[in-house]
Amino acid sequence: MNPYQAPLTEMRFLLETVFDAPTTWAQTPALAEAVDLDTANAILEEADKISRELIHPINRHGDEQGVKFEDAKVITPDGYKATYDQYAEGGWVGLCGDPEYGGMGMPKMLGVLVDEMAYSACNAFTLYGSLTAGAALAINAHASDELKDKYLPNLYSGVWAGAMDMTEPQAGSDLRNIRTKAVPNEDGSYNISGSKIFITGGDHDLTENVIHLVLAKLPNTNGISLFLVPKFKVTDSGEIGEANGVTVGSIEHKMGLKGSATCVMNFDEAQGYLVGKPNRGLVCMFTMMNYERLAIGIQGLGTSQAAYQMASDYAKERVQGVAAGGSPTGATSDPIIVHGDVRRMLLTIRSLTDAGRALSVFTGKQLDLAKHGEGEEQAKAARYVGLLTPVAKAFLSDRGLDAAIMAQQVFGGHGYIRETGIEQLVRDTRIAQIYEGTNGIQAIDFLGRKTTGDNLAALTEFVDECKQQLDNLVNTQDNHKQALLQRFDALLATADTINQNKLSSPALINACAVDFLDAFGYLVYGYYNVLLSDNATDHIDTQFTATKQAVANFYMDKLLPKVDYHLAQVNAGDSAIIAPDEALF
């Protein structure tokens, strides 16, 4: 398998040209002090090196060896501990963390690119740092100053790790049915008792402590509260103390991500501390969940990029068959890159990956403005974050699996065996559609809460901004502009129909949500491919310009029509889905 190479030219292009990050950073005081373009480029170059030379080499072996559970201890694959130590020492866990507690304070629109590199290099390893960063974000946003002072520095430094404990056997996505209890103590702490399943990074040997954010119920209430529960107690001076009643029942044996420890966690009167207000735990946990949802979308994006590189390299090396109309070189066999179907798959992966990266950076930019901006700019960014987070999670991860499978198809029979490595990508990225809220749930959130919840206000605002941007493009074909503008209008019309009928047809949103999200996703990807092509017109590298134009042309001809299909599915309503009697199944 060829070593991973980060697409630095693509990443710099997005930051410097498409989204004008330097101006955003310079106009945002908290970011102006932390980063400029030179700093960002240095971070990208170092992240490329770390991903290529440190993280990627443990990917294959980690999958083959997997996590072990021996003598009540979770043991990560050989090399993970040494790699994690170097990764943490470099400050990568706290890259976007609060500088007050030892984070580097980098903007999220830079952080998403670093995350992409790490996921491309090794999905399983990258999850450990991602969960820690998300836990630190939730603690910083909702915990008391005492808890922040006590726990955040060691989380941002990577000395301790974080985990998110929500799911229980009887309560998957419906968290109202959790049974974990929190009993108050006289000293203000709580005794946490219960079991959680599917806890990524719930325990491991990478750090000396694991800090769990646990959802539990207080006595005599159905409300859900959030608690910080360390594996080992922490003394007032910040030292590791005695075991805290947090143990591992077992580890899951999974289809993929075999280097990532997925644990059954048991809490036996473990001492915990309330985060946020009582019975408001989901509000606090959503800070971490939304962070992880974007991260898991980027997992799909990183997989897409890695899959494209592997398949593209293979297609240029693998000799089989002759080009239609005869070999251009007169050879008896040509590299399979000459074949139309191989090119179709590679161009599909490329156009989805390029647009997905643009969506991730734009979403990162909105997170930065929602956190550091002011006035209406900040408010609008918060609305866009709410609108786009379920799309980023679901559409990026769905298309990530599509890309991995198409890349595997390029390899033919060699893609089904372990030696080439592409089958691992398929297995590793499959879970991205499931955890952090299945993509069907993300679609229901997008259509039911984020689109019709405010009677299309945020969606219309976003669409109007895209349409205005299209009108300002000077190097784009008019037919491409019109194709996008017409479909934006069709999307809003369909959304309006759903909004008008949501009360009289209560199952409508649930039945049509996935198709609506996919219609939006394919449309926004068309918009981004055209935006990238237009902005690349004056790029110093003429081959880069030609590539962006070719990729955009392919997308507009071959993939944009998927918008029409998915909108037609939505407009067909829910009767064919809901009407059949349950006995049919």
DRENKOL-479785 format. One record per residue (C-alpha): x, y, z; residue number from 1. Coordinates in pm, 1 decimal. Layout:
<sites>
(site (X,Y,Z),NUM)
...
</sites>
This chain:
<sites>
(site (0.0,0.0,0.0),1)
(site (137.2,339.2,-98.0),2)
(site (210.8,584.2,185.4),3)
(site (-46.1,853.7,248.5),4)
(site (30.5,1202.8,117.7),5)
(site (-175.7,1491.9,249.3),6)
(site (-332.5,1712.2,-23.1),7)
(site (-161.1,2026.4,103.1),8)
(site (-213.3,2224.4,-217.6),9)
(site (-588.0,2162.1,-193.9),10)
(site (-593.4,2259.2,172.4),11)
(site (-397.7,2580.4,125.2),12)
(site (-621.4,2672.5,-167.0),13)
(site (-930.9,2645.6,50.9),14)
(site (-783.2,2850.8,333.9),15)
(site (-609.3,3117.3,129.3),16)
(site (-837.6,3163.5,-170.7),17)
(site (-1181.8,3007.6,-141.0),18)
(site (-1265.0,3101.6,219.7),19)
(site (-1008.5,3379.3,276.4),20)
(site (-907.3,3255.2,619.4),21)
(site (-640.7,3525.7,673.3),22)
(site (-902.8,3800.7,662.7),23)
(site (-1135.6,3612.0,898.2),24)
(site (-854.1,3552.9,1143.4),25)
(site (-722.0,3909.6,1125.7),26)
(site (-1069.0,4051.0,1196.6),27)
(site (-1129.2,3819.8,1492.5),28)
(site (-920.4,3936.7,1791.9),29)
(site (-902.4,3599.0,1967.0),30)
(site (-776.8,3433.2,1648.0),31)
(site (-554.5,3718.2,1530.3),32)
(site (-336.8,3662.8,1835.0),33)
(site (-311.4,3288.9,1771.3),34)
(site (-268.0,3235.2,1399.1),35)
(site (-175.3,3384.9,1064.7),36)
(site (-123.8,3221.4,725.9),37)
(site (242.2,3140.4,786.8),38)
(site (155.8,2970.5,1114.8),39)
(site (-127.9,2777.9,952.1),40)
(site (94.5,2656.7,669.7),41)
(site (360.2,2545.7,915.5),42)
(site (97.9,2350.3,1110.8),43)
(site (-32.6,2186.6,792.4),44)
(site (317.5,2083.5,689.8),45)
(site (393.1,1936.9,1030.3),46)
(site (56.5,1761.1,1042.0),47)
(site (133.4,1608.1,702.1),48)
(site (464.7,1481.0,833.9),49)
(site (310.3,1344.7,1153.2),50)
(site (28.7,1172.1,964.1),51)
(site (260.5,1022.2,703.6),52)
(site (559.0,923.2,915.9),53)
(site (409.4,861.3,1260.5),54)
(site (40.9,766.3,1234.6),55)
(site (7.3,588.8,899.9),56)
(site (273.7,324.6,974.1),57)
(site (64.8,179.9,1262.3),58)
(site (-256.6,157.6,1057.7),59)
(site (-219.1,-186.4,900.8),60)
(site (-62.2,-357.4,1201.3),61)
(site (-316.4,-205.9,1438.9),62)
(site (-596.6,-354.1,1229.9),63)
(site (-434.7,-696.8,1220.8),64)
(site (-343.7,-714.1,1589.0),65)
(site (-641.3,-527.4,1731.6),66)
(site (-717.1,-430.9,2089.5),67)
(site (-684.9,-699.4,2358.5),68)
(site (-863.2,-737.8,2691.9),69)
(site (-646.1,-930.3,2937.2),70)
(site (-649.7,-942.1,3317.3),71)
(site (-915.7,-668.1,3321.8),72)
(site (-685.2,-440.0,3120.6),73)
(site (-739.8,-295.6,2773.8),74)
(site (-422.4,-317.8,2564.7),75)
(site (-389.1,-125.1,2240.5),76)
(site (-190.3,-264.4,1945.4),77)
(site (188.6,-253.2,1944.9),78)
(site (313.8,92.4,1854.5),79)
(site (-0.1,279.3,1957.6),80)
(site (136.4,391.2,2293.6),81)
(site (465.4,524.3,2153.4),82)
(site (282.6,695.7,1867.8),83)
(site (28.8,851.6,2102.8),84)
(site (301.7,983.3,2332.4),85)
(site (470.2,1163.8,2041.6),86)
(site (134.9,1287.6,1910.7),87)
(site (38.8,1428.2,2252.1),88)
(site (380.0,1582.6,2311.4),89)
(site (341.4,1770.0,1983.8),90)
(site (28.5,1940.6,2118.8),91)
(site (-203.8,1786.5,1861.5),92)
(site (-473.2,1678.9,2109.5),93)
(site (-518.4,2039.4,2225.4),94)
(site (-468.7,2203.1,1884.3),95)
(site (-798.9,2393.7,1899.6),96)
(site (-821.0,2393.2,2279.3),97)
(site (-853.3,2692.3,2509.3),98)
(site (-507.7,2851.2,2566.2),99)
(site (-607.2,2936.8,2923.6),100)
(site (-583.0,2566.8,3004.5),101)
(site (-291.9,2471.4,2782.2),102)
(site (-458.9,2439.1,2443.3),103)
(site (-306.7,2594.8,2132.2),104)
(site (-614.8,2801.7,2046.4),105)
(site (-605.7,2728.4,1672.8),106)
(site (-917.6,2797.6,1461.4),107)
(site (-1146.7,2509.1,1376.7),108)
(site (-1126.3,2574.9,1002.7),109)
(site (-759.1,2479.1,1033.6),110)
(site (-832.3,2201.1,1279.7),111)
(site (-1066.5,2018.3,1041.1),112)
(site (-782.7,1987.8,789.1),113)
(site (-548.0,1845.6,1050.6),114)
(site (-822.8,1603.2,1154.3),115)
(site (-868.9,1493.4,794.2),116)
(site (-500.0,1407.6,761.2),117)
(site (-504.4,1201.2,1078.5),118)
(site (-817.7,1010.8,976.5),119)
(site (-671.1,943.0,632.5),120)
(site (-360.8,802.5,799.3),121)
(site (-536.1,583.5,1059.1),122)
(site (-904.3,598.4,1152.4),123)
(site (-874.3,389.5,1466.5),124)
(site (-586.3,577.8,1625.9),125)
(site (-730.6,922.3,1555.2),126)
(site (-1047.7,852.0,1750.7),127)
(site (-863.3,857.1,2084.7),128)
(site (-752.4,1218.7,2047.6),129)
(site (-1083.8,1324.1,1896.6),130)
(site (-1284.0,1196.6,2195.0),131)
(site (-1045.6,1372.3,2433.8),132)
(site (-1077.0,1704.2,2249.8),133)
(site (-1456.7,1674.4,2246.8),134)
(site (-1473.4,1597.1,2618.5),135)
(site (-1250.5,1895.6,2694.7),136)
(site (-1477.2,2118.8,2485.7),137)
(site (-1785.8,2014.1,2683.6),138)
(site (-1608.1,2055.5,3017.4),139)
(site (-1481.4,2397.5,2917.7),140)
(site (-1828.4,2508.1,2807.4),141)
(site (-2033.8,2379.1,3099.9),142)
(site (-1827.7,2270.5,3403.0),143)
(site (-1737.7,2474.4,3709.0),144)
(site (-1410.3,2664.8,3721.7),145)
(site (-1286.9,2414.7,3978.2),146)
(site (-1342.4,2120.3,3743.7),147)
(site (-1191.7,2308.7,3449.4),148)
(site (-878.2,2395.5,3645.4),149)
(site (-844.9,2040.9,3770.6),150)
(site (-903.2,1845.6,3448.4),151)
(site (-856.8,2054.3,3134.0),152)
(site (-477.0,2101.0,3137.1),153)
(site (-413.5,1725.3,3144.6),154)
(site (-679.1,1664.1,2879.6),155)
(site (-543.0,1924.5,2639.1),156)
(site (-190.1,1796.7,2691.2),157)
(site (-299.5,1440.7,2620.3),158)
(site (-173.2,1317.7,2956.5),159)
(site (-532.0,1210.1,3027.9),160)
(site (-794.1,1097.8,2778.0),161)
(site (-1166.0,1166.5,2752.0),162)
(site (-1465.1,943.6,2676.1),163)
(site (-1837.4,994.6,2616.5),164)
(site (-2068.3,751.5,2799.9),165)
(site (-2429.5,761.7,2681.5),166)
(site (-2554.1,438.2,2528.1),167)
(site (-2702.4,153.9,2734.1),168)
(site (-2829.5,-184.2,2612.0),169)
(site (-3197.0,-85.2,2644.4),170)
(site (-3140.0,277.9,2540.7),171)
(site (-2954.8,340.8,2216.6),172)
(site (-3046.1,672.1,2058.6),173)
(site (-3350.1,709.0,2285.8),174)
(site (-3166.2,830.6,2592.9),175)
(site (-3485.1,884.1,2793.4),176)
(site (-3463.0,518.2,2892.0),177)
(site (-3117.3,517.8,3048.9),178)
(site (-3094.3,355.0,3392.2),179)
(site (-2759.2,480.5,3522.4),180)
(site (-2817.4,653.9,3854.2),181)
(site (-2644.8,942.1,4032.2),182)
(site (-2690.2,964.5,4408.1),183)
(site (-2576.9,1289.7,4574.9),184)
(site (-2315.9,1289.5,4850.7),185)
(site (-2281.7,1542.3,5133.1),186)
(site (-1957.5,1680.1,4985.5),187)
(site (-2130.9,1783.6,4662.0),188)
(site (-2011.4,1485.9,4457.6),189)
(site (-2232.2,1201.3,4334.4),190)
(site (-2211.0,821.8,4333.2),191)
(site (-2260.4,698.4,3978.0),192)
(site (-2385.9,342.6,3922.0),193)
(site (-2479.9,171.6,3597.0),194)
(site (-2344.8,25.2,3272.9),195)
(site (-2275.4,177.0,2934.1),196)
(site (-2201.8,3.8,2602.6),197)
(site (-2023.2,96.5,2280.5),198)
(site (-1793.8,343.3,2456.7),199)
(site (-1515.6,440.4,2217.5),200)
(site (-1189.9,489.1,2405.2),201)
(site (-1363.5,389.8,2726.5),202)
(site (-1039.2,240.8,2853.0),203)
(site (-689.3,185.4,2716.0),204)
(site (-320.8,195.9,2801.3),205)
(site (-238.4,520.2,2618.3),206)
(site (-287.5,755.1,2914.9),207)
(site (-268.9,733.3,3292.2),208)
(site (-632.5,833.2,3341.9),209)
(site (-955.4,836.2,3141.7),210)
(site (-1209.6,1109.3,3218.8),211)
(site (-1565.4,993.0,3145.6),212)
(site (-1857.1,1222.4,3073.5),213)
(site (-2151.5,1010.7,3187.7),214)
(site (-2523.0,1064.6,3141.5),215)
(site (-2721.8,956.5,3449.0),216)
(site (-3046.6,1026.0,3632.2),217)
(site (-3077.7,1189.2,3970.2),218)
(site (-3314.0,1031.7,4227.7),219)
(site (-3687.4,1090.6,4181.0),220)
(site (-3652.2,1247.6,3839.1),221)
(site (-3676.0,1146.5,3476.2),222)
(site (-3440.0,1423.3,3372.5),223)
(site (-3090.6,1343.1,3248.9),224)
(site (-2782.2,1503.7,3400.7),225)
(site (-2416.2,1498.7,3299.7),226)
(site (-2132.2,1394.1,3529.6),227)
(site (-1755.1,1398.3,3507.7),228)
(site (-1629.2,1060.8,3633.4),229)
(site (-1253.5,985.7,3630.2),230)
(site (-1126.7,628.5,3608.0),231)
(site (-889.7,714.5,3893.2),232)
(site (-974.6,977.0,4149.9),233)
(site (-778.4,1300.1,4130.4),234)
(site (-646.0,1460.4,4447.1),235)
(site (-685.9,1828.8,4528.6),236)
(site (-326.5,1879.8,4415.0),237)
(site (-405.2,1719.7,4076.1),238)
(site (-231.7,1387.1,4140.4),239)
(site (-368.2,1045.6,4044.3),240)
(site (-539.3,881.4,4339.8),241)
(site (-715.5,553.7,4404.4),242)
(site (-937.7,355.4,4166.7),243)
(site (-1282.9,506.7,4134.0),244)
(site (-1517.1,213.1,4071.3),245)
(site (-1488.7,247.8,3692.5),246)
(site (-1419.9,-88.6,3527.4),247)
(site (-1437.1,-254.0,3187.3),248)
(site (-1683.1,-540.2,3147.0),249)
(site (-1560.6,-639.2,2801.3),250)
(site (-1450.6,-498.1,2468.5),251)
(site (-1653.7,-522.6,2150.4),252)
(site (-1538.9,-743.6,1860.9),253)
(site (-1605.9,-530.8,1558.5),254)
(site (-1616.3,-529.8,1180.4),255)
(site (-1348.7,-260.4,1165.5),256)
(site (-1163.0,0.5,1369.2),257)
(site (-993.7,-287.2,1544.5),258)
(site (-724.6,-63.2,1695.1),259)
(site (-989.8,149.5,1865.4),260)
(site (-1104.9,21.8,2205.4),261)
(site (-1485.0,1.9,2218.5),262)
(site (-1580.3,-92.5,2573.0),263)
(site (-1861.2,-197.9,2799.5),264)
(site (-1811.9,32.0,3099.8),265)
(site (-1937.0,-42.0,3450.0),266)
(site (-1973.4,226.5,3715.9),267)
(site (-2003.0,95.0,4075.1),268)
(site (-2068.4,392.8,4300.2),269)
(site (-1798.9,580.9,4113.7),270)
(site (-1745.8,933.7,4241.0),271)
(site (-1857.3,1190.1,3986.8),272)
(site (-1916.5,1562.7,3960.9),273)
(site (-2209.4,1744.7,3806.1),274)
(site (-2138.1,1925.9,3480.4),275)
(site (-2384.7,2204.0,3411.7),276)
(site (-2727.5,2218.1,3573.7),277)
(site (-2926.2,1919.4,3703.4),278)
(site (-3153.1,1758.1,3443.6),279)
(site (-2979.8,1954.6,3166.2),280)
(site (-2725.2,1691.2,3080.5),281)
(site (-2825.5,1646.1,2717.5),282)
(site (-2778.2,2016.4,2651.8),283)
(site (-2424.6,1992.3,2789.1),284)
(site (-2347.9,1664.8,2617.8),285)
(site (-2459.9,1802.2,2282.3),286)
(site (-2156.5,2031.4,2292.2),287)
(site (-1939.8,1720.7,2274.1),288)
(site (-2176.9,1528.0,2047.6),289)
(site (-2185.7,1799.3,1783.2),290)
(site (-1805.9,1823.7,1794.0),291)
(site (-1784.1,1447.4,1741.9),292)
(site (-2047.1,1451.4,1468.2),293)
(site (-1836.3,1686.6,1260.2),294)
(site (-1528.8,1478.9,1345.5),295)
(site (-1699.1,1160.0,1225.7),296)
(site (-1799.8,1331.5,904.1),297)
(site (-1433.5,1417.9,862.1),298)
(site (-1353.6,1051.4,926.2),299)
(site (-1554.5,979.0,611.3),300)
(site (-1375.0,1258.0,428.2),301)
(site (-1033.7,1130.5,535.1),302)
(site (-1129.7,784.5,414.1),303)
(site (-1236.3,930.3,78.4),304)
(site (-900.1,1102.0,31.6),305)
(site (-701.6,793.3,129.9),306)
(site (-916.8,572.3,-93.9),307)
(site (-875.6,807.4,-389.4),308)
(site (-497.8,810.8,-359.2),309)
(site (-478.8,433.3,-339.7),310)
(site (-717.7,373.5,-629.2),311)
(site (-567.3,643.6,-851.0),312)
(site (-214.9,511.1,-802.5),313)
(site (-329.3,155.5,-867.0),314)
(site (-521.3,253.8,-1182.7),315)
(site (-208.8,411.8,-1330.9),316)
(site (4.4,106.5,-1249.2),317)
(site (-229.1,-188.1,-1312.3),318)
(site (-206.8,-303.9,-1675.4),319)
(site (-512.4,-484.6,-1807.0),320)
(site (-709.9,-461.9,-2129.9),321)
(site (-673.1,-217.1,-2415.2),322)
(site (-826.8,125.7,-2444.9),323)
(site (-1146.4,152.2,-2646.7),324)
(site (-1045.1,227.1,-3004.0),325)
(site (-696.4,89.5,-2951.9),326)
(site (-403.9,159.3,-2724.1),327)
(site (-275.3,518.3,-2746.6),328)
(site (78.9,379.7,-2720.9),329)
(site (30.1,75.3,-2940.1),330)
(site (76.5,-154.5,-2640.5),331)
(site (-95.4,-490.7,-2612.5),332)
(site (-225.6,-389.5,-2267.2),333)
(site (-289.1,-47.9,-2110.7),334)
(site (-309.1,79.2,-1752.5),335)
(site (-670.5,57.6,-1643.1),336)
(site (-684.1,435.2,-1608.1),337)
(site (-771.5,442.6,-1981.8),338)
(site (-1104.1,267.3,-1924.2),339)
(site (-1417.7,477.0,-1901.0),340)
(site (-1569.9,301.8,-1600.8),341)
(site (-1250.1,331.9,-1397.5),342)
(site (-1234.6,701.2,-1479.3),343)
(site (-1601.2,737.7,-1378.8),344)
(site (-1530.7,593.1,-1036.2),345)
(site (-1215.4,797.4,-979.6),346)
(site (-1381.2,1121.5,-1087.5),347)
(site (-1677.0,1046.8,-863.7),348)
(site (-1451.2,996.7,-562.9),349)
(site (-1245.2,1303.8,-647.7),350)
(site (-1542.0,1537.3,-693.6),351)
(site (-1707.7,1415.8,-373.0),352)
(site (-1384.6,1449.9,-176.9),353)
(site (-1298.8,1798.5,-299.4),354)
(site (-1648.0,1929.6,-225.8),355)
(site (-1660.5,1750.5,108.3),356)
(site (-1339.4,1917.6,216.5),357)
(site (-1488.8,2255.1,124.2),358)
(site (-1797.6,2178.9,332.9),359)
(site (-1584.4,2079.6,631.7),360)
(site (-1374.4,2397.1,615.5),361)
(site (-1681.8,2617.8,571.9),362)
(site (-1846.2,2449.3,871.0),363)
(site (-1525.3,2497.7,1068.6),364)
(site (-1528.7,2864.7,977.5),365)
(site (-1885.4,2898.6,1108.0),366)
(site (-1780.9,2731.4,1433.7),367)
(site (-1499.7,2985.2,1468.7),368)
(site (-1731.6,3278.8,1405.4),369)
(site (-1999.7,3138.6,1636.1),370)
(site (-1739.3,3118.0,1912.5),371)
(site (-1532.7,3430.9,1852.1),372)
(site (-1747.4,3657.8,1635.4),373)
(site (-1975.6,3939.1,1742.5),374)
(site (-2330.3,4058.3,1680.2),375)
(site (-2523.0,3937.5,1378.3),376)
(site (-2215.4,3770.3,1228.7),377)
(site (-2191.8,3549.6,1535.6),378)
(site (-2564.8,3478.8,1540.6),379)
(site (-2573.4,3384.4,1172.9),380)
(site (-2272.4,3157.3,1213.7),381)
(site (-2449.2,2978.9,1500.8),382)
(site (-2753.4,2925.7,1278.4),383)
(site (-2532.9,2780.3,1003.2),384)
(site (-2356.4,2550.5,1249.9),385)
(site (-2692.5,2412.8,1357.5),386)
(site (-2805.7,2369.5,998.5),387)
(site (-2489.1,2211.8,862.7),388)
(site (-2369.7,1985.3,1145.2),389)
(site (-2611.7,1698.0,1069.1),390)
(site (-2532.8,1733.2,699.1),391)
(site (-2159.5,1728.2,757.9),392)
(site (-2188.6,1415.3,973.1),393)
(site (-2428.6,1221.6,751.4),394)
(site (-2338.7,1324.3,397.2),395)
(site (-1961.9,1317.3,449.5),396)
(site (-1974.3,973.7,610.4),397)
(site (-2221.2,830.5,356.0),398)
(site (-2010.0,948.1,67.3),399)
(site (-1696.3,830.7,249.9),400)
(site (-1824.9,474.0,244.3),401)
(site (-1929.5,514.7,-120.1),402)
(site (-1578.9,634.1,-204.3),403)
(site (-1412.6,345.9,-22.1),404)
(site (-1631.2,90.4,-201.5),405)
(site (-1571.3,251.6,-542.3),406)
(site (-1197.0,255.8,-477.0),407)
(site (-1217.0,-110.9,-381.5),408)
(site (-1396.1,-174.9,-711.2),409)
(site (-1111.1,-10.0,-901.0),410)
(site (-880.5,-271.5,-748.3),411)
(site (-1107.6,-551.2,-866.5),412)
(site (-1028.9,-884.8,-701.5),413)
(site (-717.7,-736.1,-544.9),414)
(site (-942.3,-500.0,-350.1),415)
(site (-1109.1,-786.9,-168.3),416)
(site (-791.0,-925.6,-18.1),417)
(site (-595.1,-781.4,271.0),418)
(site (-265.3,-718.9,93.4),419)
(site (-373.1,-402.7,-87.5),420)
(site (-522.3,-241.1,225.0),421)
(site (-831.4,-98.2,58.2),422)
(site (-1065.8,-347.8,225.6),423)
(site (-961.9,-210.6,565.3),424)
(site (-1084.8,133.5,464.9),425)
(site (-1424.2,-12.3,376.6),426)
(site (-1451.7,-186.1,713.6),427)
(site (-1318.1,105.5,916.8),428)
(site (-1544.4,369.0,769.8),429)
(site (-1867.9,165.6,781.6),430)
(site (-1929.3,260.1,1145.2),431)
(site (-1920.5,631.9,1064.8),432)
(site (-2277.8,609.6,934.7),433)
(site (-2391.7,451.5,1260.1),434)
(site (-2228.1,607.4,1565.6),435)
(site (-2278.6,958.7,1701.6),436)
(site (-2639.9,923.3,1590.8),437)
(site (-2721.3,715.6,1283.7),438)
(site (-2738.7,906.7,960.0),439)
(site (-3114.0,855.8,950.1),440)
(site (-3136.1,1039.1,1282.1),441)
(site (-2911.8,1313.6,1145.0),442)
(site (-3146.5,1349.9,847.7),443)
(site (-3452.3,1372.7,1073.7),444)
(site (-3273.4,1639.4,1276.9),445)
(site (-3184.9,1827.9,958.3),446)
(site (-3534.7,1822.7,809.2),447)
(site (-3743.6,1816.8,1125.5),448)
(site (-3554.7,2059.9,1349.7),449)
(site (-3304.4,2255.3,1143.3),450)
(site (-3517.5,2307.0,828.9),451)
(site (-3885.2,2303.2,923.0),452)
(site (-3826.2,2377.9,1290.8),453)
(site (-3783.7,2748.3,1213.5),454)
(site (-4013.9,2741.6,908.8),455)
(site (-3719.6,2732.2,665.0),456)
(site (-3556.4,3051.2,793.7),457)
(site (-3200.3,2917.8,830.8),458)
(site (-3217.9,2707.3,514.0),459)
(site (-3348.4,3001.1,310.7),460)
(site (-3079.2,3227.6,450.7),461)
(site (-2807.3,2979.3,357.1),462)
(site (-2950.4,2915.7,10.0),463)
(site (-2982.2,3288.6,-60.7),464)
(site (-2617.1,3335.2,31.6),465)
(site (-2513.0,3052.3,-202.9),466)
(site (-2721.8,3200.8,-484.0),467)
(site (-2566.0,3542.4,-431.5),468)
(site (-2220.8,3388.0,-440.4),469)
(site (-2306.3,3213.2,-767.6),470)
(site (-2417.1,3543.8,-918.7),471)
(site (-2076.1,3689.9,-830.6),472)
(site (-1872.4,3418.1,-1003.4),473)
(site (-1713.0,3548.2,-1323.4),474)
(site (-1536.4,3239.3,-1457.2),475)
(site (-1824.9,2990.4,-1440.8),476)
(site (-2039.0,2872.8,-1729.7),477)
(site (-2388.8,3021.5,-1726.5),478)
(site (-2545.5,2679.1,-1771.8),479)
(site (-2373.0,2559.2,-1454.2),480)
(site (-2500.2,2860.2,-1262.8),481)
(site (-2852.7,2811.4,-1390.5),482)
(site (-2850.6,2439.4,-1311.5),483)
(site (-2761.6,2514.5,-951.4),484)
(site (-2996.6,2811.0,-913.6),485)
(site (-3292.2,2613.4,-1046.6),486)
(site (-3226.1,2328.1,-808.2),487)
(site (-3186.5,2560.8,-510.6),488)
(site (-3533.6,2694.9,-592.3),489)
(site (-3665.8,2339.4,-625.2),490)
(site (-3514.1,2244.9,-290.3),491)
(site (-3683.4,2537.9,-115.7),492)
(site (-4014.5,2456.9,-284.0),493)
(site (-3994.8,2097.0,-164.9),494)
(site (-3900.2,2207.7,185.0),495)
(site (-4198.3,2443.4,187.9),496)
(site (-4432.0,2158.5,92.4),497)
(site (-4296.1,1945.6,377.0),498)
(site (-4331.8,2237.0,616.5),499)
(site (-4694.7,2292.1,520.6),500)
(site (-4784.3,1924.8,563.4),501)
(site (-4572.4,1830.6,867.5),502)
(site (-4863.0,1850.9,1113.3),503)
(site (-5127.5,1677.9,901.7),504)
(site (-4882.5,1400.8,800.7),505)
(site (-4679.6,1333.5,1117.3),506)
(site (-4474.0,1051.1,958.8),507)
(site (-4376.1,1260.9,656.7),508)
(site (-4051.3,1403.4,792.2),509)
(site (-3928.9,1069.3,926.8),510)
(site (-4004.5,891.4,599.2),511)
(site (-3854.5,1153.2,365.0),512)
(site (-3567.4,1296.7,569.1),513)
(site (-3280.4,1093.0,423.0),514)
(site (-3374.2,1180.5,65.8),515)
(site (-3407.2,1547.3,157.3),516)
(site (-3065.2,1555.0,322.9),517)
(site (-2912.2,1377.3,22.2),518)
(site (-3074.0,1624.9,-216.5),519)
(site (-2928.8,1911.0,-15.2),520)
(site (-2589.4,1740.4,6.5),521)
(site (-2555.4,1672.0,-364.4),522)
(site (-2670.3,2026.8,-441.3),523)
(site (-2425.3,2188.1,-200.8),524)
(site (-2146.6,1968.4,-339.5),525)
(site (-2231.6,2094.9,-687.4),526)
(site (-2212.9,2450.1,-556.5),527)
(site (-1873.1,2385.3,-398.8),528)
(site (-1729.1,2215.2,-707.0),529)
(site (-1827.1,2516.5,-917.0),530)
(site (-1692.1,2753.2,-650.2),531)
(site (-1360.3,2567.3,-643.5),532)
(site (-1332.8,2569.6,-1021.3),533)
(site (-1407.6,2940.9,-1042.2),534)
(site (-1155.7,3030.9,-771.8),535)
(site (-887.9,2814.5,-932.8),536)
(site (-894.9,3009.1,-1260.0),537)
(site (-594.8,3225.7,-1170.1),538)
(site (-404.5,2961.9,-974.2),539)
(site (-29.7,2967.9,-1032.4),540)
(site (-37.0,2597.0,-1125.7),541)
(site (-217.7,2561.2,-1458.7),542)
(site (-260.0,2187.8,-1407.9),543)
(site (-438.5,2258.2,-1080.1),544)
(site (-672.5,2494.1,-1266.5),545)
(site (-743.0,2237.6,-1537.4),546)
(site (-808.5,1966.7,-1279.3),547)
(site (-1058.5,2177.2,-1088.1),548)
(site (-1244.0,2264.3,-1408.7),549)
(site (-1254.3,1901.6,-1525.4),550)
(site (-1376.2,1778.1,-1187.2),551)
(site (-1649.6,2043.5,-1176.5),552)
(site (-1761.9,1960.2,-1531.1),553)
(site (-1784.9,1593.1,-1439.1),554)
(site (-1984.3,1663.2,-1124.8),555)
(site (-2230.8,1894.0,-1296.3),556)
(site (-2293.0,1646.0,-1579.4),557)
(site (-2294.5,1319.3,-1387.7),558)
(site (-2371.7,1374.0,-1018.9),559)
(site (-2579.9,1692.3,-987.9),560)
(site (-2884.4,1514.3,-1142.8),561)
(site (-2897.5,1305.6,-824.0),562)
(site (-3057.9,1613.6,-667.5),563)
(site (-3359.3,1569.0,-896.7),564)
(site (-3393.0,1202.7,-803.8),565)
(site (-3386.0,1265.7,-431.2),566)
(site (-3626.8,1560.4,-450.2),567)
(site (-3865.6,1341.8,-651.9),568)
(site (-3849.5,1084.4,-373.3),569)
(site (-3939.1,1348.8,-115.8),570)
(site (-4220.4,1490.2,-328.4),571)
(site (-4369.6,1141.2,-366.1),572)
(site (-4462.4,1165.2,1.3),573)
(site (-4477.5,896.3,265.1),574)
(site (-4783.6,688.1,173.2),575)
(site (-4591.7,409.5,-4.0),576)
(site (-4376.5,375.9,310.2),577)
(site (-4633.7,420.1,586.3),578)
(site (-4949.6,270.0,429.5),579)
(site (-4849.8,-102.9,421.5),580)
(site (-4970.8,-303.1,717.8),581)
(site (-4706.9,-412.8,963.6),582)
(site (-4786.2,-775.3,874.2),583)
(site (-4622.4,-714.3,534.8),584)
(site (-4286.5,-711.9,705.4),585)
</sites>
